[in-house]
Amino acid sequence: MEVIISKTYEEMSALAAREIANLLNTKPNAVLGLATGSTPLGLYKELVRLHKEEGLDFSQVTTFNLDEYVGLSHSHDQSYHYFMTENLFKHINIPVQNIHVPSGTALNHLAFCQWYESRIKECGGIDLQVLGIGSDGHIAFNEPGSSLGSRTRIKTLAKQTIEDNARFFSRPEDVPIYAITMGVGTIMEARKLIMLANKKNKAKAVALSIEGPVSCQITASALQLHPDAIAFVDEAAASELSMRDYYLWIQKNKPGAPRPQ
Ligand code: F6R
């Protein structure tokens, strides 16, 4: 896995946005996988800036979000659908019919999950998937113990995740304990993965996912098996990486490597 260490959150977000912009410039009808949470906010802000100031075009883009809380409708202000509308979709020129976020209110969850998987395939598969990482090493809502071959399904959230999310809800009993999430297997089928992490509270999970053994206890460690995965991290999130200096060395010298003529 390639590791790109940035001095600031803004720099990290801008580098990740550049990956997406480069993809859209070569493939305007790309399929993007998107994440919610505090980590990608800077990335979405930068994508909005690129759209408004540099004409980055989303008119042919299709998106699939990773996950949604069960029980929250798309208009609930803590739903991931609402989050995406507020922080990205309403600021860019993506057609609404090209947006996919798992439904938290589907009556038949199993049928919905199967449809979501088939819809991804129908759209040609995900070209680039954006990921955050939980403090317990999860990607999407694939909590510790999730099968590395898992598909889109309902997951019971780990206590740590529920505690991490509690700040967004006024009453503890309102914090959802179930989510509908793409599986690790679904995520691994994306052609490119970019995982973002900032702040010290992610340092341990980042180190375990990049340098630890591949394990269902840290589902982000599955990225080690992906042929094209990049971790964009800030200094704080990189602080427990034992090979930090090596990654910086690669980062400095890789741009000068011989390229095909
Ligand atoms: C959200 C998601 C989660 C988050 C993770 C980190 O769509 O898939 O895995 O990426 O919980 O959340 P933040 O960024 O809020 O620290």
Residues whose N, C-alpha, C, O or C-beta is under 5 A from the ligand:
A	BS01	F6R	A35 T36 G37 S38 T39 P40 L66 D67 L131 G132 I133 G134 H138 I139 A140 F141
